[in-house]
Amino acid sequence: MYHTKIAGVGHYVPENIITNQDLEKHMDTTDAWITERTGIKERRFFTEGKDTTALMGVKAAKLAIQRSGINKDEIDFIIFATLSPDFYFPGSGVIVQDQLGLPNIGALDIRNQCSGFIYGLSIADQFIKTGMYKNILLIGSETQSNFIELSDRHRNMAVIFGDGAGAVVLSRTDQTNIGILSTHLHAEGKYAEELINYHPGTRNKIRITPEMLTDGSILPYMNGNMVFKHAVVRFEEVIREALDANQLTPKDIDLLIPHQANLRISQFIQKKFAFPDEKVFNNIQQYGNTTAASIPIALSEAWEQGLITPGKLICLAAFGSGFTWGSALVKC
């Protein structure tokens, strides 16, 4: 059986920086309130006509391919994770395939929200292990600033989310001591409506009505307390599951890169495992919650900062809407 290594990483974030002070102009909030509850100081919003979910993914992908050292035509499959595709259909993966000028390779779009990158990583790992593909481009990209409303009625979500993209090139290797050691995926659909965007859905004959716009029901909804309480439990469980599966302990982890949902969640997990600050990577302060893009953006930045080097054991973990959650252990 083959093994899967991360051959290259890359990311892209829009140039438009939105600070907490900028949000103060639109709603009853303060920098102190946002920082205390989320840890976020600023986030990036896309520029219409310049940034799209697919094109941000393309920019991140080009960097990841360059860093991988392979030719782009050696990519033989694309996996695109997002909750905010360019169109209702088709998915953004085919746009990436076209924009990169790749041959007629397959493009798979997945919608597992904040867990999307981990789910995509697991799918790619299975394809490579079985020998079906040799080099897979995995992208997480989100344009979320245009589905939130900068208003008091949507304040609990408006202060959290940002836009951006991250990408990795996953390649086949015959080495048994490096690469993805294991992935672990879970879901609990009975909590689907605790973090949800109901509309536009397909349950109604008319998908969008003037009433939905007026009463705010077209906006995404989040039960923040419920999400927090479940996230801290599932994060810990799925990290321990990965360690147990590989007969490892928390002390073996060199760097934890959690989904950047909320700094308080990351700090809670850090305390649970008694990790020093240098063992947990957080960048939510600069980018907010970029959903499926958060882990690959963080992975790329950690690599740029010299935190990911040969021999290091990296743990990736995510929790989000669905509820879905997952983890992966990667030996560099």
Phi, psi and omega in degrees: 000139177282169175235162185244126176244154173274110186269335181200148180228151177198160177208163177214135173231144180300157182280346185280103182268127178245115182270169175299325179296327176296321181290332179301335181284344187248344185206167180280087180207171178219160176303318181296319180296313181294315182297317181297320186271336185231335186085358185276134176252328179202167179210168180252136175245140181293158174255120181300135181089349180240312183252133169227167179303313181292315184291326173296320176297322178298315181297318177294321182295318180301320179292317179297319179294316178302315182288338180285337180083004178259162174282144183301331181288353175277348174292127182243007175195149179236135171237127184238119181253125178194155167254359185229064180294162180301320183229162174300318165203152002283176179289167183284342181301321181289331177293319176299315180303317180290313184294329178277352180066037181276158175300180185283063180273164180288151178224119183249125176257134178235148182233083175240023173051232186296338177268003188303319182293318179295317176299316179296321178298318180294318178299313180299320180300319180293318179299319182285318180301323182280353179088004182292319178229156182255318181227120182242133175265118179247125183235139167239122184215143183216137166242101189244345185293343180261008170245002171259161179240124179281081184207167179296323184290342180240023187300321186296337177256329185297330183277351190263317196267150178218178183247155177159178183212148173223154182213153173223148169258123180253128186232154178288140174219147176270351180288137183264350185257009177225168174097199182286117180280319178191158173229152186218121187238142181214160176208155178214085190294345180294346178256017184304324186274006176276343175211100195205152168240101186294319188237148000278120177248191184249010180281336180257147177297321175255115189286327178227130179236160175302327180296322179298322179291321183287313184273357176083006182289349176281347181278150175296150182239142176220128170272090189303316181295319179296316180297314181300312183297321179283322183299314184294329178286311184290324175304308182299315182301313187284333173291316178294324177300317179295318179295315180297321181296335182248012179053048179238170179237165178306329180294339180283340181286127177269329180207127173259125175244096179274156169305134185275075182271317186193130183299328179296324177294313179300318180292325177297314180293320178302318179293321180301321182263001180057040178278137171289164184304323184289353179261000180233125182260124178231133172226014180300335180301325183265333190238351186069197179271110180257023171052240185295342181273348192294316181292313179294329174297313180296320179299316179295316179294322178297320177297316180298329181274005177078019182271348180243105184228162182308134179095346182285144175257118183250133175248127176249137181211146183213156175212139179190197185309141179143311337298142172230152176204163181189170178212163176211142172250131183230126176262120184283000000 
